[in-house]
Amino acid sequence: MSCQEAGMDCEFSVQSNDEQEIIDMVRKHAKGKHHMDMSAKDVRGLMKDAAKPA
């Protein structure tokens, strides 16, 4: 999961086999760096979109 996959001009990315860890890290990054409040559902939607073939 990366900010670039979400359409942001940011180098942040995270990889983990633990979905909850990814959600927690993405939410923390979004809040701290982009001043965005994201729900777990929001992050799961981005993860689903990022997993789709280009």
TIVO-2410 file (N, C-alpha, C; in nm, 3 decimals):
# residues 54
REC num residu      c1      c2      c3 atome chaine
REC   1      M   0.085  -0.117   0.000     N      A
REC   1      M   0.000   0.000   0.000    CA      A
REC   1      M   0.090   0.123   0.000     C      A
REC   2      S   0.061   0.217  -0.087     N      A
REC   2      S   0.141   0.339  -0.092    CA      A
REC   2      S   0.052   0.460  -0.119     C      A
REC   3      C   0.104   0.575  -0.085     N      A
REC   3      C   0.032   0.699  -0.114    CA      A
REC   3      C   0.018   0.716  -0.265     C      A
REC   4      Q   0.120   0.679  -0.340     N      A
REC   4      Q   0.113   0.695  -0.485    CA      A
REC   4      Q   0.000   0.611  -0.545     C      A
REC   5      E  -0.023   0.491  -0.489     N      A
REC   5      E  -0.134   0.408  -0.535    CA      A
REC   5      E  -0.269   0.474  -0.507     C      A
REC   6      A  -0.270   0.561  -0.407     N      A
REC   6      A  -0.392   0.633  -0.371    CA      A
REC   6      A  -0.401   0.768  -0.442     C      A
REC   7      G  -0.307   0.795  -0.533     N      A
REC   7      G  -0.311   0.918  -0.611    CA      A
REC   7      G  -0.245   1.038  -0.545     C      A
REC   8      M  -0.168   1.014  -0.440     N      A
REC   8      M  -0.101   1.123  -0.369    CA      A
REC   8      M   0.043   1.137  -0.419     C      A
REC   9      D   0.096   1.256  -0.412     N      A
REC   9      D   0.235   1.283  -0.446    CA      A
REC   9      D   0.318   1.270  -0.318     C      A
REC  10      C   0.340   1.144  -0.278     N      A
REC  10      C   0.406   1.115  -0.151    CA      A
REC  10      C   0.476   0.981  -0.165     C      A
REC  11      E   0.591   0.967  -0.103     N      A
REC  11      E   0.671   0.845  -0.115    CA      A
REC  11      E   0.638   0.738  -0.011     C      A
REC  12      F   0.544   0.763   0.079     N      A
REC  12      F   0.510   0.667   0.184    CA      A
REC  12      F   0.457   0.536   0.125     C      A
REC  13      S   0.505   0.425   0.180     N      A
REC  13      S   0.448   0.295   0.147    CA      A
REC  13      S   0.465   0.202   0.266     C      A
REC  14      V   0.381   0.102   0.272     N      A
REC  14      V   0.386   0.004   0.380    CA      A
REC  14      V   0.351  -0.133   0.325     C      A
REC  15      Q   0.422  -0.235   0.374     N      A
REC  15      Q   0.395  -0.373   0.337    CA      A
REC  15      Q   0.388  -0.455   0.464     C      A
REC  16      S   0.292  -0.544   0.469     N      A
REC  16      S   0.278  -0.633   0.584    CA      A
REC  16      S   0.183  -0.745   0.545     C      A
REC  17      N   0.198  -0.858   0.610     N      A
REC  17      N   0.103  -0.968   0.593    CA      A
REC  17      N  -0.016  -0.951   0.687     C      A
REC  18      D  -0.008  -0.851   0.775     N      A
REC  18      D  -0.112  -0.825   0.874    CA      A
REC  18      D  -0.196  -0.706   0.829     C      A
REC  19      E  -0.320  -0.733   0.786     N      A
REC  19      E  -0.407  -0.627   0.735    CA      A
REC  19      E  -0.426  -0.515   0.837     C      A
REC  20      Q  -0.446  -0.551   0.963     N      A
REC  20      Q  -0.471  -0.450   1.066    CA      A
REC  20      Q  -0.349  -0.359   1.083     C      A
REC  21      E  -0.230  -0.415   1.072     N      A
REC  21      E  -0.109  -0.334   1.082    CA      A
REC  21      E  -0.103  -0.231   0.969     C      A
REC  22      I  -0.136  -0.273   0.848     N      A
REC  22      I  -0.138  -0.182   0.734    CA      A
REC  22      I  -0.240  -0.071   0.758     C      A
REC  23      I  -0.359  -0.109   0.800     N      A
REC  23      I  -0.465  -0.011   0.826    CA      A
REC  23      I  -0.419   0.091   0.929     C      A
REC  24      D  -0.363   0.042   1.039     N      A
REC  24      D  -0.318   0.132   1.146    CA      A
REC  24      D  -0.210   0.228   1.097     C      A
REC  25      M  -0.114   0.176   1.021     N      A
REC  25      M  -0.003   0.259   0.973    CA      A
REC  25      M  -0.051   0.361   0.870     C      A
REC  26      V  -0.139   0.320   0.780     N      A
REC  26      V  -0.192   0.412   0.679    CA      A
REC  26      V  -0.274   0.523   0.746     C      A
REC  27      R  -0.358   0.487   0.840     N      A
REC  27      R  -0.439   0.587   0.910    CA      A
REC  27      R  -0.351   0.687   0.985     C      A
REC  28      K  -0.248   0.637   1.052     N      A
REC  28      K  -0.157   0.725   1.126    CA      A
REC  28      K  -0.082   0.818   1.031     C      A
REC  29      H  -0.033   0.764   0.919     N      A
REC  29      H   0.038   0.846   0.821    CA      A
REC  29      H  -0.055   0.951   0.760     C      A
REC  30      A  -0.176   0.909   0.721     N      A
REC  30      A  -0.271   1.002   0.659    CA      A
REC  30      A  -0.302   1.118   0.753     C      A
REC  31      K  -0.321   1.088   0.879     N      A
REC  31      K  -0.353   1.192   0.978    CA      A
REC  31      K  -0.233   1.283   1.002     C      A
REC  32      G  -0.115   1.224   1.021     N      A
REC  32      G   0.004   1.302   1.057    CA      A
REC  32      G   0.064   1.383   0.943     C      A
REC  33      K   0.062   1.327   0.824     N      A
REC  33      K   0.129   1.393   0.711    CA      A
REC  33      K   0.035   1.465   0.614     C      A
REC  34      H  -0.089   1.417   0.607     N      A
REC  34      H  -0.183   1.475   0.509    CA      A
REC  34      H  -0.305   1.538   0.576     C      A
REC  35      H  -0.310   1.534   0.710     N      A
REC  35      H  -0.422   1.592   0.786    CA      A
REC  35      H  -0.556   1.535   0.739     C      A
REC  36      M  -0.555   1.404   0.711     N      A
REC  36      M  -0.675   1.334   0.663    CA      A
REC  36      M  -0.719   1.232   0.768     C      A
REC  37      D  -0.846   1.234   0.802     N      A
REC  37      D  -0.902   1.130   0.889    CA      A
REC  37      D  -0.957   1.020   0.800     C      A
REC  38      M  -0.903   0.900   0.816     N      A
REC  38      M  -0.948   0.785   0.736    CA      A
REC  38      M  -1.000   0.677   0.829     C      A
REC  39      S  -1.110   0.617   0.792     N      A
REC  39      S  -1.162   0.504   0.867    CA      A
REC  39      S  -1.094   0.377   0.817     C      A
REC  40      A  -1.108   0.271   0.893     N      A
REC  40      A  -1.056   0.141   0.849    CA      A
REC  40      A  -1.121   0.102   0.717     C      A
REC  41      K  -1.250   0.135   0.701     N      A
REC  41      K  -1.321   0.106   0.576    CA      A
REC  41      K  -1.260   0.181   0.459     C      A
REC  42      D  -1.222   0.308   0.480     N      A
REC  42      D  -1.156   0.387   0.376    CA      A
REC  42      D  -1.027   0.320   0.331     C      A
REC  43      V  -0.948   0.277   0.428     N      A
REC  43      V  -0.818   0.215   0.396    CA      A
REC  43      V  -0.840   0.083   0.323     C      A
REC  44      R  -0.936   0.004   0.368     N      A
REC  44      R  -0.964  -0.123   0.299    CA      A
REC  44      R  -1.005  -0.098   0.154     C      A
REC  45      G  -1.081   0.009   0.129     N      A
REC  45      G  -1.119   0.044  -0.008    CA      A
REC  45      G  -0.998   0.078  -0.092     C      A
REC  46      L  -0.903   0.152  -0.036     N      A
REC  46      L  -0.780   0.184  -0.108    CA      A
REC  46      L  -0.699   0.059  -0.135     C      A
REC  47      M  -0.695  -0.031  -0.036     N      A
REC  47      M  -0.620  -0.156  -0.053    CA      A
REC  47      M  -0.681  -0.240  -0.164     C      A
REC  48      K  -0.814  -0.245  -0.170     N      A
REC  48      K  -0.883  -0.322  -0.273    CA      A
REC  48      K  -0.854  -0.262  -0.411     C      A
REC  49      D  -0.859  -0.128  -0.421     N      A
REC  49      D  -0.830  -0.060  -0.547    CA      A
REC  49      D  -0.685  -0.084  -0.590     C      A
REC  50      A  -0.592  -0.081  -0.495     N      A
REC  50      A  -0.450  -0.098  -0.526    CA      A
REC  50      A  -0.422  -0.241  -0.573     C      A
REC  51      A  -0.502  -0.336  -0.530     N      A
REC  51      A  -0.480  -0.476  -0.567    CA      A
REC  51      A  -0.533  -0.510  -0.706     C      A
REC  52      K  -0.613  -0.421  -0.764     N      A
REC  52      K  -0.668  -0.445  -0.897    CA      A
REC  52      K  -0.557  -0.432  -1.001     C      A
REC  53      P  -0.559  -0.520  -1.103     N      A
REC  53      P  -0.459  -0.507  -1.209    CA      A
REC  53      P  -0.475  -0.375  -1.284     C      A
REC  54      A  -0.364  -0.321  -1.326     N      A
REC  54      A  -0.366  -0.192  -1.397    CA      A
REC  54      A  -0.417  -0.206  -1.537     C      A
***
